[in-house]
Amino acid sequence: MLAFSTSPPPPADEKIKEKHGNESYVALVWRRLKRSWTGMGGLVLVILLLLMSLFAEFVAPDDPKATDTGFAPPQMISFHDKDGNFVFQPRVYALAESDELDPVTFQPIVGPDYNNPRLLGFFVRGAPYQLFGLIPGDRHLFASTDGQPVHFLGTDKFGRDILSRAIYGSRISLMIALTVVFIVTIVGTTVGMVSGYFGGTLDTWVQRFVELVLAFPQLPLYLALTSLIPVTAPTNVFLAFVIIVMSALGWAQMSREVRGKTLALARIDYVRAAMAVGATDRRIILQHIFPNVMSHVIVAVTLAIPSVVLLESFLGFLGFAVKPPLISWGLMLQDTSTYSVIGSYPWILSPVAFVLVTVFAFNALGDGLRDAIDPY
């Protein structure tokens, strides 16, 4: 005679525990993040952007400082020869000037020369470079096999390749964003935790100063402060000043958010127990409060980076970000300051696509992390 068990089935929490074991907090967050396709998509895009900026010399198909004949339209990748037959190796057709003039710009009309195709390939030799400023090389990820320049996104008014300049510009734009967010995070987190934990008179005076910083109209102040640097100042000095100005005006909001978290954590039982047994303030802040505010800080960082990228692009468009010979997305957008130029050469708006992809990537990653870190 068969014996049937009358014990109830294990609850869902027990099944999860049996399946995943005793997971660490990082493993739990990673498992939750993998369920979000937007978060994972943002993570992949962020990694690709960072790799692109890190290996810009290798990824860029051309030298960003090399000049040509001025504005030239993008060269489209084709899998057909001049007779329209399909071919397996991708190619572009060199641009040539015709005898006809554009009725708007009165410039010679530039079009593809089907008699001079340029074959494309991966890991081909091209313009020489110094990877990381140390390692000489001439291999490029995707370029013309004969070493001739190709312009997938066209050229600017000086005939410089827009795609190569945008790839190089990602290094400066992302470096500014990451540096500013790093400084803002360190200062804002420290001030917020100290102010929220100690409270009293210190908290009152610190919050009044934070409110003063938040009350400043940021855009006029950015323009006023950056205009203090003379035009003849070295490029590195101007870049450092821009980073300092952005950081000085950006830490206040972070400190206010961390202070709110700290005020709630300071009343939790385990923090009060640590106070009762005589733990020092430094130990309580670093061992009990700081790990619990890190989840909020990580999400805030991923959402702050696209804001700084947009701000740098906007200031660069106005001429207050970086100066040549450095390249950034904002500096490239200065060429789009007139409607006539945009109407005649719309491809110079290509750096906007890089800004949009960066903003989307970090925002998607931030949203995914926020859902994965939230214990509820």
Secondary structure, 3 states (H helix, E strand, C coil): CCCCCCCCCCCHHHHHHHHHCCCCHHHHHHHHHHCCHHHHHHHHHHHHHHHHHHCHHHHCCCCCCCCCCCCECCCCCEEECCCCCEEEEEEEEEEEEEEEECCCCCCEEEEEEEEEEEEEEEEEEEEEEEECCCEEEEEEEEEECCCCCCCCCCECCCCCEHHHHHHHHHHHHHHHHHHHHHHHHHHHHHHHHHHHHHCHHHHHHHHHHHHHHHHCCHHHHHHHHHCCCCCCCCHHHHHHHHHHHHHHHHHHHHHHHHHHHHHHHCCCHHHHHHHHCCCCHHHHHHHHHHHHHHHHHHHHHHHHHHHHHHHHHHHHHHCCCCCCCCCCHHHHHHHHCCHHHHHHCHHHHHHHHHHHHHHHHHHHHHHHHHHHHCCC
